[in-house]
Amino acid sequence: MPICNVCFRHCKIEENSTGFCGARTCNNGKIVAANYGKLTSIALDPIEKKPLKMFHPGSKVLSIGSYGCNLRCPFCQNYTISWSQKAFEYKDRADYYSPEEIVKAAQDFRPQGNIGIAFTYNEPLIGYEFIRDTAKLSKEAGMQNVLVTNGTATLDTLNQILPYIDAMNIDLKAFTNSFYKNFIDGDFQMVKDFITTAVQSCHVELTTLIIPGENDSPQEMRELSTWVADLEKQYNKKIPLHITRFFPTFKLTDRESTPVTTIMNLVEIAKENLEFVFPGNVC
């Protein structure tokens, strides 16, 4: 049975069925992206919304998303297109757009300040083939390419798209194995390896959503920011960190919103190691 090698799950996928992410399938004995070119979301966003604070500030980017995800975050803000029942219904309802059509649309928005294309909203890497094909054309057209991702992908997958990506915002959802394994069904080491490789090739900013009682301890933030600072020194790069406030949503409505004081305290702790630390969702 064919095996998908996009992420740590290595799903064995039977003909015409899908893997864990809901977006990769087996067609004639070959693993392919069932969501190739199928868009559920498209918008011209400020670049700061990705969030990217230090990559072409003040510009806009054509943001596109599909359906499916390879994590199971109970606090997902885009659950309607990621891994809820509604998300998987998009398999038959999403509209198809070719890479050429997307690049043409991005070029048409240049007068409105658009600098390129952002692959975002759901987890884009589960359909990396579409990113690769579209970003290559976008690059040839002189535009920038942005990836917003959970970083849960093999380095082989990352290397398929890395030559065409100019900037990434990567979710570093916590800094413990237990959070990744037990809370979101992920792989902490894979994300760290992904970040380490990405930093060497493009502009990278990180985002950590702070959830009360889960990843909000000062000690964890010290460990996280120390690790990021070590990457900065090793590769002579600046890696901005966004520390973001949680609001109850999806399957995690039994928690209070993160106190603003918690966010600001963690920002100050991270600044012990990092120059660029930004609070998010505090206004």
Rosetta silent file (secondary structure, phi, psi, omega in degrees, C-alpha in Angstrom):
SEQUENCE: MPICNVCFRHCKIEENSTGFCGARTCNNGKIVAANYGKLTSIALDPIEKKPLKMFHPGSKVLSIGSYGCNLRCPFCQNYTISWSQKAFEYKDRADYYSPEEIVKAAQDFRPQGNIGIAFTYNEPLIGYEFIRDTAKLSKEAGMQNVLVTNGTATLDTLNQILPYIDAMNIDLKAFTNSFYKNFIDGDFQMVKDFITTAVQSCHVELTTLIIPGENDSPQEMRELSTWVADLEKQYNKKIPLHITRFFPTFKLTDRESTPVTTIMNLVEIAKENLEFVFPGNVC
SCORE:     score description
SCORE:     0.000 S_00000001
   1 L     0.000  132.518 -178.721    0.000    0.000    0.000 S_00000001
   2 L   -59.952  145.735 -178.740    1.435    3.424   -0.923 S_00000001
   3 E  -116.791  130.979  176.264    2.792    5.527    1.947 S_00000001
   4 L   -82.106  134.431 -176.942    2.524    9.305    2.173 S_00000001
   5 L  -115.177   23.159  179.907    5.782   10.958    3.218 S_00000001
   6 L   -69.346  -41.442 -176.625    4.622   14.530    3.800 S_00000001
   7 L  -139.057 -171.793 -173.271    4.772   14.338    7.603 S_00000001
   8 L   -66.552  -15.849 -175.523    5.596   12.087   10.537 S_00000001
   9 L   -72.281  -30.919  179.809    2.363   10.096   10.216 S_00000001
  10 L    46.727   55.596 -176.490    3.474    8.289    7.028 S_00000001
  11 L   -62.047  134.237  168.406   -0.120    7.306    6.301 S_00000001
  12 E   -88.411  117.101 -170.588   -0.731    4.123    4.335 S_00000001
  13 L  -115.697  121.336  177.060   -3.482    5.194    1.945 S_00000001
  14 L   -74.424  160.611  179.313   -5.706    2.805    0.043 S_00000001
  15 E   -53.747  129.570  176.303   -6.893    3.586   -3.473 S_00000001
  16 L    66.837   10.898  173.589   -9.430    6.456   -3.501 S_00000001
  17 L  -106.046  177.859 -178.951   -9.264    6.967    0.262 S_00000001
  18 E  -123.949  159.021  177.260   -7.562    9.801    2.143 S_00000001
  19 L   -81.416 -172.134 -176.819   -4.920   10.068    4.822 S_00000001
  20 L   -54.971  -36.822 -175.523   -5.170   11.572    8.297 S_00000001
  21 L   -72.217  -17.534 -179.074   -5.076   15.132    6.920 S_00000001
  22 L    80.640    6.399 -173.848   -8.161   14.577    4.769 S_00000001
  23 L  -130.522   -8.933  177.157   -6.426   16.015    1.725 S_00000001
  24 E  -110.822  138.184 -172.970   -3.985   13.434    0.399 S_00000001
  25 E  -135.556  173.646  176.189   -5.264   10.454   -1.520 S_00000001
  26 E  -111.265  122.314 -178.693   -4.154    7.466   -3.565 S_00000001
  27 E  -127.990  113.295 -177.557   -4.848    7.646   -7.291 S_00000001
  28 L    55.538   41.003  175.909   -3.758    4.733   -9.499 S_00000001
  29 L    80.255    7.794 -178.218   -1.316    3.598   -6.846 S_00000001
  30 E  -122.718  136.758  177.423    0.279    7.043   -6.388 S_00000001
  31 E   -78.170  125.491 -179.687   -0.095    9.437   -3.456 S_00000001
  32 E  -136.733  168.401  177.303   -1.337   12.828   -4.674 S_00000001
  33 E   -88.186  110.630  177.818   -2.928   15.972   -3.238 S_00000001
  34 L   -67.977  -20.882 -178.661   -6.693   15.677   -3.573 S_00000001
  35 L   -96.282   15.627 -178.016   -6.937   19.361   -2.672 S_00000001
  36 L   -56.735  117.864  176.289   -4.611   20.518   -5.469 S_00000001
  37 L    73.530    1.899 -177.676   -5.843   23.944   -6.586 S_00000001
  38 E   -92.967  108.605 -172.936   -9.083   23.648   -4.608 S_00000001
  39 E  -101.053  136.408  173.474   -9.511   26.893   -2.713 S_00000001
  40 L  -106.870  -18.598 -174.674  -11.823   27.547    0.200 S_00000001
  41 E  -146.030  139.867  174.702  -10.471   30.998    1.048 S_00000001
  42 E  -153.398  132.607 -178.699   -8.925   33.901   -0.826 S_00000001
  43 E  -158.776  152.799  172.543   -8.304   37.461    0.352 S_00000001
  44 E   -94.535  104.018 -172.378   -5.971   40.398   -0.123 S_00000001
  45 E  -105.391  151.539  165.351   -4.504   40.718    3.380 S_00000001
  46 E   -62.742  141.392 -178.283   -2.073   43.109    5.030 S_00000001
  47 H   -59.949  -29.231 -179.156    1.248   41.300    5.362 S_00000001
  48 H   -66.214  -17.690 -178.586    1.121   41.956    9.113 S_00000001
  49 H   -76.313  -12.638 -173.639   -1.910   39.659    9.370 S_00000001
  50 L   -67.291  -35.520   -5.994    0.145   36.543    8.548 S_00000001
  51 L   -93.521  138.391  172.318    1.690   37.682   10.951 S_00000001
  52 L  -130.966  112.430 -177.858    4.898   39.068    9.448 S_00000001
  53 L   -91.577  -24.104 -170.864    6.209   42.209   11.091 S_00000001
  54 L  -124.210   32.358  177.212    9.604   42.431    9.434 S_00000001
  55 L  -135.188  105.691 -178.881    8.944   41.395    5.850 S_00000001
  56 L    47.435   55.641 -179.409    7.820   44.179    3.502 S_00000001
  57 L   -58.107  142.793 -179.475    5.828   45.992    6.220 S_00000001
  58 L    88.067   -6.324 -179.554    2.869   47.990    4.968 S_00000001
  59 L   -91.544  176.472  175.222    2.370   45.800    1.911 S_00000001
  60 E  -121.855  161.285 -179.029   -0.426   43.411    1.046 S_00000001
  61 E  -143.711  136.243  178.271   -0.369   39.794   -0.050 S_00000001
  62 E   -74.496  113.636 -172.561   -2.904   37.646   -1.909 S_00000001
  63 E  -104.220  129.743 -178.354   -3.731   34.935    0.642 S_00000001
  64 E  -130.921  148.444  177.963   -5.143   31.580   -0.411 S_00000001
  65 E  -144.769  159.633  179.026   -6.144   28.437    1.461 S_00000001
  66 L  -117.754 -135.287  177.749   -7.588   25.000    0.810 S_00000001
  67 L  -134.410  159.628  175.495   -8.895   22.349    3.244 S_00000001
  68 L    98.661  156.973  177.654   -7.405   19.772    5.592 S_00000001
  69 L  -161.527  150.613 -179.690   -4.719   19.644    8.279 S_00000001
  70 L  -101.634    7.793  170.200   -2.288   17.116    9.724 S_00000001
  71 L  -115.659  173.834 -179.598   -2.649   18.323   13.333 S_00000001
  72 L  -134.269   59.253 -179.368   -5.633   18.247   15.682 S_00000001
  73 L   -71.634  120.366 -179.170   -5.423   21.482   17.635 S_00000001
  74 L   -70.780   -9.643 -179.251   -8.603   21.808   19.716 S_00000001
  75 L  -105.491   17.325 -174.512   -8.131   25.596   19.624 S_00000001
  76 L   -56.578  129.057  179.518   -7.962   25.882   15.811 S_00000001
  77 L   -84.700  -16.709  179.268   -9.135   29.286   14.619 S_00000001
  78 L  -116.786   38.452 -173.788   -9.761   28.034   11.081 S_00000001
  79 L   -61.912  -23.449 -178.852  -11.495   24.794   12.023 S_00000001
  80 L   -67.753  -18.513  176.659  -14.188   25.229    9.355 S_00000001
  81 L  -122.198    3.386 -176.516  -11.562   24.492    6.692 S_00000001
  82 L   -99.959  -75.018 -175.105   -9.005   22.505    8.681 S_00000001
  83 L  -140.705   14.426  172.998  -10.281   19.356   10.382 S_00000001
  84 L   -78.043  171.145  177.253  -13.894   19.758   11.449 S_00000001
  85 H   -59.146  -38.915  178.918  -16.663   17.812    9.719 S_00000001
  86 H   -62.018  -37.395 -179.595  -17.505   20.955    7.779 S_00000001
  87 H   -60.533  -43.490 -176.300  -13.919   21.176    6.568 S_00000001
  88 H   -73.256  -15.791  174.287  -13.983   17.740    5.015 S_00000001
  89 H   -70.991  -17.738 -179.876  -17.199   18.596    3.176 S_00000001
  90 H   -69.655  -12.446  179.883  -15.125   21.049    1.139 S_00000001
  91 H   -53.902  -36.956 -177.450  -13.656   18.154   -0.780 S_00000001
  92 H  -101.533   -9.010 -173.261  -16.585   18.337   -3.175 S_00000001
  93 H  -109.382  -19.019 -176.394  -17.428   22.034   -2.843 S_00000001
  94 L   -67.650  143.118  179.444  -14.119   23.887   -3.183 S_00000001
  95 E   -84.735  142.064 -179.587  -13.527   25.716   -6.455 S_00000001
  96 E   -90.827  134.203  173.170  -10.505   24.785   -8.565 S_00000001
  97 L  -132.370  133.008  179.145   -7.954   27.394   -9.626 S_00000001
  98 L   -77.190  159.408  174.061   -4.832   26.606  -11.623 S_00000001
  99 H   -53.996  -39.009 -179.599   -1.428   27.972  -10.601 S_00000001
 100 H   -63.175  -40.083  179.603   -1.546   30.203  -13.675 S_00000001
 101 H   -66.367  -40.042  179.600   -4.882   31.696  -12.596 S_00000001
 102 H   -65.196  -44.859 -179.709   -3.621   32.400   -9.087 S_00000001
 103 H   -64.571  -39.238  177.526   -0.464   34.106  -10.338 S_00000001
 104 H   -62.301  -42.390  178.616   -2.498   36.187  -12.805 S_00000001
 105 H   -63.336  -41.869  179.020   -4.793   37.302   -9.961 S_00000001
 106 H   -61.481  -41.241  177.947   -1.804   38.203   -7.819 S_00000001
 107 H   -65.136  -37.479 -179.515   -0.373   40.314  -10.635 S_00000001
 108 H   -64.334  -26.662 -178.935   -3.716   42.056  -11.124 S_00000001
 109 L   -89.145    3.007  179.025   -3.639   43.156   -7.469 S_00000001
 110 H   -56.746  -39.918  178.259   -0.228   44.807   -7.745 S_00000001
 111 H   -62.580  -19.987  177.577   -1.777   48.301   -8.053 S_00000001
 112 H   -91.103    9.327  177.234   -3.407   47.702   -4.646 S_00000001
 113 L    95.682   10.497 -179.198   -0.015   47.072   -3.058 S_00000001
 114 E   -72.328  132.984  179.055    0.149   43.298   -3.498 S_00000001
 115 E  -104.110   -9.850 -178.672    3.654   41.850   -3.374 S_00000001
 116 E   163.854 -141.809 -172.209    2.801   38.214   -4.069 S_00000001
 117 E  -128.599  136.318  172.951    1.055   35.126   -2.715 S_00000001
 118 E  -114.630  127.811  176.400    0.629   33.714    0.793 S_00000001
 119 E   -95.843  114.345 -164.496   -0.240   30.039    1.242 S_00000001
 120 L  -157.751 -165.152  175.318   -2.193   30.017    4.485 S_00000001
 121 L    75.860  -69.188  169.886   -5.501   29.471    6.370 S_00000001
 122 L   -93.544 -163.892  175.076   -5.478   25.648    6.476 S_00000001
 123 L   -87.414  105.672 -173.682   -2.189   23.705    6.592 S_00000001
 124 H   -65.154  -30.277 -172.010   -0.740   24.415    3.140 S_00000001
 125 H   -68.877  -16.569  176.083    2.020   21.803    3.167 S_00000001
 126 H   -70.825  -11.303  171.376   -0.373   18.892    2.909 S_00000001
 127 H  -123.649   49.094 -172.692   -0.815   20.153   -0.640 S_00000001
 128 H   -60.299  -26.086 -178.883    2.817   21.106   -1.204 S_00000001
 129 H   -61.330  -39.166  178.952    2.638   20.254   -4.914 S_00000001
 130 H   -69.238  -38.545  175.542    0.307   23.199   -5.521 S_00000001
 131 H   -60.485  -49.357 -178.745    2.601   25.493   -3.513 S_00000001
 132 H   -56.136  -50.149 -175.188    5.604   24.331   -5.529 S_00000001
 133 H   -69.169  -40.426 -178.271    3.942   24.837   -8.906 S_00000001
 134 H   -74.166  -44.770 -178.522    2.297   28.158   -8.057 S_00000001
 135 H   -64.610  -34.086  177.425    5.219   29.682   -6.182 S_00000001
 136 H   -62.221  -45.507  178.186    7.591   28.824   -9.018 S_00000001
 137 H   -66.156  -39.405  178.893    5.409   30.758  -11.476 S_00000001
 138 H   -62.233  -42.740  179.120    4.991   33.583   -8.991 S_00000001
 139 H   -62.387  -42.030  179.238    8.753   33.824   -8.560 S_00000001
 140 H   -64.662  -25.643  178.616    9.232   33.949  -12.306 S_00000001
 141 L   -87.099    3.184  175.930    6.747   36.839  -12.382 S_00000001
 142 L    82.697   22.884 -178.947    8.892   38.766   -9.900 S_00000001
 143 L  -108.938  166.848 -179.941    6.633   38.370   -6.878 S_00000001
 144 E   -93.229  150.174  177.872    7.196   37.270   -3.284 S_00000001
 145 E  -123.592  132.276 -176.714    5.934   33.991   -1.805 S_00000001
 146 E  -122.146  139.300  176.513    4.893   33.525    1.813 S_00000001
 147 E  -120.802  128.209  174.061    4.123   30.308    3.692 S_00000001
 148 E  -113.956  114.635 -165.396    2.104   30.213    6.920 S_00000001
 149 E  -145.946  158.785  172.722    2.492   26.734    8.372 S_00000001
 150 L   -84.511   -3.549  175.978    2.528   24.514   11.451 S_00000001
 151 L    70.326   13.846 -178.392    5.926   23.226   10.346 S_00000001
 152 L   -94.920   77.545 -179.098    4.838   19.598   10.631 S_00000001
 153 L  -153.171  154.392  177.973    6.457   18.254    7.490 S_00000001
 154 L   -69.993  159.169  177.692    9.473   16.231    6.478 S_00000001
 155 H   -67.672  -28.541  174.751   12.559   17.996    5.218 S_00000001
 156 H   -61.834  -41.438  177.285   12.035   16.292    1.866 S_00000001
 157 H   -65.456  -46.922  179.421    8.657   18.059    1.639 S_00000001
 158 H   -57.969  -43.352 -176.686   10.149   21.364    2.735 S_00000001
 159 H   -66.927  -19.447  175.979   12.928   21.135    0.188 S_00000001
 160 H   -66.136  -31.128 -174.198   10.368   20.776   -2.617 S_00000001
 161 H  -111.470  -19.529 -171.325    9.157   24.322   -2.025 S_00000001
 162 H   -55.168  -35.964  179.630   12.019   26.098   -0.251 S_00000001
 163 H   -62.030  -16.909 -174.198   13.678   27.439   -3.439 S_00000001
 164 H  -111.707   -0.155 -176.126   10.536   29.467   -4.160 S_00000001
 165 L  -101.895  131.117 -178.577    9.599   30.733   -0.666 S_00000001
 166 L   -97.481  -30.286 -177.994   10.735   34.159    0.513 S_00000001
 167 E  -152.193  150.510  176.081    9.214   34.265    4.004 S_00000001
 168 E  -135.558  145.661  158.271    7.463   32.013    6.491 S_00000001
 169 E  -112.125  121.849 -176.110    5.502   32.366    9.653 S_00000001
 170 E  -114.758  130.178  175.181    5.789   29.053   11.477 S_00000001
 171 E   -73.932  117.295  167.529    3.692   28.067   14.478 S_00000001
 172 L  -104.899   89.417 -163.067    5.885   26.965   17.356 S_00000001
 173 L   -69.803  -21.141  178.242    2.868   25.956   19.368 S_00000001
 174 L  -170.897 -177.207  178.027    4.707   25.160   22.585 S_00000001
 175 L  -131.582   41.841  174.951    8.118   24.017   23.716 S_00000001
 176 L  -139.586  146.575  174.428    7.397   20.604   25.237 S_00000001
 177 H   -61.737  -38.323 -175.042    7.007   17.144   23.810 S_00000001
 178 H   -63.703  -39.846  178.021    3.939   16.574   25.971 S_00000001
 179 H   -61.504  -49.345 -178.226    2.035   19.510   24.446 S_00000001
 180 H   -64.306  -43.848 -175.587    2.738   18.348   20.915 S_00000001
 181 H   -74.439  -46.388 -169.867    2.046   14.687   21.582 S_00000001
 182 H   -95.713  -25.150 -173.740   -0.903   14.840   23.967 S_00000001
 183 H   -99.697  -34.183 -177.254   -2.614   18.134   23.220 S_00000001
 184 L  -126.866    4.010  177.535   -2.393   18.529   19.426 S_00000001
 185 L    57.635   51.169 -177.448   -1.275   15.061   18.243 S_00000001
 186 L  -122.818 -161.035 -176.910    1.889   16.393   16.650 S_00000001
 187 L  -138.250  102.151 -175.566    5.655   15.921   16.537 S_00000001
 188 H   -59.788  -46.388 -177.070    7.783   18.478   18.415 S_00000001
 189 H   -64.318  -38.099  178.984   11.130   17.382   16.965 S_00000001
 190 H   -61.057  -40.973  179.896    9.832   17.544   13.392 S_00000001
 191 H   -66.243  -42.788  178.401    8.779   21.156   13.907 S_00000001
 192 H   -62.777  -41.364  178.426   12.152   22.113   15.395 S_00000001
 193 H   -64.758  -39.514  178.991   13.973   20.469   12.482 S_00000001
 194 H   -61.796  -47.911 -179.793   11.665   22.240   10.019 S_00000001
 195 H   -61.873  -45.150 -178.690   12.322   25.639   11.612 S_00000001
 196 H   -58.489  -41.666  179.561   16.067   25.062   11.722 S_00000001
 197 H   -71.933  -42.688 -178.425   16.160   24.267    8.005 S_00000001
 198 H   -62.417  -40.655 -178.100   13.811   27.080    6.978 S_00000001
 199 H   -57.577  -30.351 -176.909   15.811   29.714    8.863 S_00000001
 200 L   -74.815  -15.507 -170.891   18.836   28.959    6.713 S_00000001
 201 L  -120.569  -20.676 -177.161   17.034   29.755    3.463 S_00000001
 202 L  -152.059  174.194  176.214   14.402   32.463    3.965 S_00000001
 203 E   -70.746  130.501 -178.157   13.003   35.048    6.345 S_00000001
 204 E  -128.255  132.294  167.624   11.282   33.282    9.269 S_00000001
 205 E  -122.694  148.192 -176.440    9.012   34.601   11.990 S_00000001
 206 E  -115.022  149.757  176.456    7.523   32.379   14.697 S_00000001
 207 E  -129.418  130.577  173.739    4.161   32.471   16.454 S_00000001
 208 E  -123.215  116.778  176.020    3.274   30.920   19.801 S_00000001
 209 E   -83.972  123.097 -174.986   -0.355   31.020   20.923 S_00000001
 210 E   -93.519  116.498 -178.200   -0.433   31.107   24.726 S_00000001
 211 L  -108.466  122.441 -178.069   -3.129   28.889   26.244 S_00000001
 212 L   -53.741  128.853  177.055   -3.764   29.229   29.997 S_00000001
 213 L    82.115   -0.683 -176.770   -2.568   26.183   31.888 S_00000001
 214 L  -117.514  -49.431 -176.316   -0.934   24.560   28.862 S_00000001
 215 L  -142.577   31.986 -171.749    2.082   26.524   27.591 S_00000001
 216 L  -107.484   15.067 -177.437    2.055   29.736   29.625 S_00000001
 217 L   -81.460  145.112  175.808    4.822   29.158   32.157 S_00000001
 218 H   -57.726  -38.030 -178.799    7.758   31.574   32.369 S_00000001
 219 H   -63.055  -42.173  179.781   10.179   28.633   32.350 S_00000001
 220 H   -65.202  -39.753  178.667    8.829   27.292   29.072 S_00000001
 221 H   -66.038  -36.437  176.398    9.092   30.717   27.444 S_00000001
 222 H   -62.558  -42.652  179.888   12.691   31.031   28.632 S_00000001
 223 H   -66.384  -42.614  179.949   13.511   27.666   27.076 S_00000001
 224 H   -62.455  -50.637 -176.121   11.701   28.537   23.848 S_00000001
 225 H   -68.695  -30.798  175.611   13.327   31.951   23.453 S_00000001
 226 H   -65.124  -42.110  178.784   16.763   30.556   24.340 S_00000001
 227 H   -63.445  -43.543  178.773   16.423   27.959   21.572 S_00000001
 228 H   -64.387  -41.961  178.741   15.391   30.618   19.057 S_00000001
 229 H   -61.330  -37.231  177.230   18.278   32.852   20.149 S_00000001
 230 H   -63.691  -38.211  176.090   20.689   29.985   19.573 S_00000001
 231 H   -64.174  -41.869  178.933   19.358   29.655   16.013 S_00000001
 232 H   -57.931  -45.458 -178.940   19.869   33.367   15.472 S_00000001
 233 H   -67.766  -41.469 -176.636   23.482   33.122   16.553 S_00000001
 234 H   -64.363  -39.051 -174.113   24.179   29.960   14.607 S_00000001
 235 H  -111.846    7.851  178.393   22.824   31.294   11.303 S_00000001
 236 L    53.341   49.927 -179.703   23.319   35.042   11.831 S_00000001
 237 L  -127.503  155.017  169.262   19.613   35.726   11.379 S_00000001
 238 L  -100.739  128.339 -176.791   16.977   37.711   13.238 S_00000001
 239 L  -121.538   95.883  177.828   13.906   35.597   14.049 S_00000001
 240 L   -62.818  143.543  178.946   10.950   37.650   15.306 S_00000001
 241 E  -119.414  126.575  175.828    8.687   35.912   17.802 S_00000001
 242 E  -101.985  120.806  178.179    4.960   36.643   18.069 S_00000001
 243 E  -107.273  112.447 -162.820    3.452   35.779   21.459 S_00000001
 244 E  -115.020  144.313 -178.410   -0.282   35.666   20.913 S_00000001
 245 E   -80.850  134.810  177.344   -3.331   35.741   23.127 S_00000001
 246 L   -87.417  141.631  169.697   -5.767   32.803   23.092 S_00000001
 247 L  -125.031  141.538 -178.313   -9.547   33.205   22.935 S_00000001
 248 L   -55.568  132.767 -179.691  -11.955   30.295   23.571 S_00000001
 249 E  -162.183  164.490  172.981  -12.955   28.619   20.308 S_00000001
 250 L    51.558 -114.319 -178.095  -13.797   25.316   18.583 S_00000001
 251 L   -97.401    6.554 -177.824  -13.276   22.457   21.057 S_00000001
 252 E  -123.741   65.353 -179.968  -11.547   24.575   23.695 S_00000001
 253 L  -103.266    4.288  179.977  -14.298   26.762   25.081 S_00000001
 254 L   -91.907    4.348  179.193  -13.807   25.684   28.698 S_00000001
 255 L  -108.538  151.922  171.789  -10.800   28.024   29.110 S_00000001
 256 L   -78.836  158.141  172.076  -10.722   31.733   29.796 S_00000001
 257 L   -59.360  149.534  177.547   -8.996   34.061   27.372 S_00000001
 258 L   -64.558  128.317  176.740   -5.308   34.509   28.104 S_00000001
 259 L   -60.168  139.718  177.885   -4.846   37.520   30.397 S_00000001
 260 H   -58.865  -35.617  179.378   -3.133   40.421   28.686 S_00000001
 261 H   -62.369  -34.730  176.942   -0.785   40.615   31.668 S_00000001
 262 H   -63.901  -46.497  179.914    0.352   37.044   30.964 S_00000001
 263 H   -59.687  -47.725 -176.458    1.176   37.891   27.359 S_00000001
 264 H   -66.312  -34.822  176.911    3.092   41.020   28.289 S_00000001
 265 H   -65.559  -42.866  179.374    5.024   39.176   30.997 S_00000001
 266 H   -68.084  -33.785  175.061    6.030   36.447   28.560 S_00000001
 267 H   -59.955  -45.219 -179.853    7.045   39.072   26.006 S_00000001
 268 H   -65.334  -37.366  177.070    9.432   40.586   28.550 S_00000001
 269 H   -63.983  -45.508  179.801   10.844   37.154   29.384 S_00000001
 270 H   -62.974  -32.248 -179.955   11.423   36.390   25.689 S_00000001
 271 L   -69.417  -12.096  172.974   13.149   39.748   25.287 S_00000001
 272 L   -63.593  -25.928 -177.079   15.817   38.533   27.697 S_00000001
 273 L  -116.311  -25.362 -171.725   17.054   36.455   24.735 S_00000001
 274 L  -122.262  145.985  179.114   15.517   37.984   21.615 S_00000001
 275 L   -79.451  -38.207 -172.877   15.525   41.471   20.132 S_00000001
 276 L  -114.328  103.236  179.164   12.247   41.269   18.250 S_00000001
 277 E  -132.200  128.679 -174.211    9.259   40.013   20.265 S_00000001
 278 E  -124.850  129.496  172.361    5.705   41.108   19.487 S_00000001
 279 E   -75.990  146.467  179.476    2.495   40.636   21.510 S_00000001
 280 E  -127.236  144.673  177.379   -0.526   39.535   19.500 S_00000001
 281 L    62.250   34.006 -178.181   -4.304   39.930   19.973 S_00000001
 282 L  -101.432   -5.757 -179.169   -3.854   42.183   23.002 S_00000001
 283 L   -91.863    0.000    0.000   -5.868   45.165   21.749 S_00000001
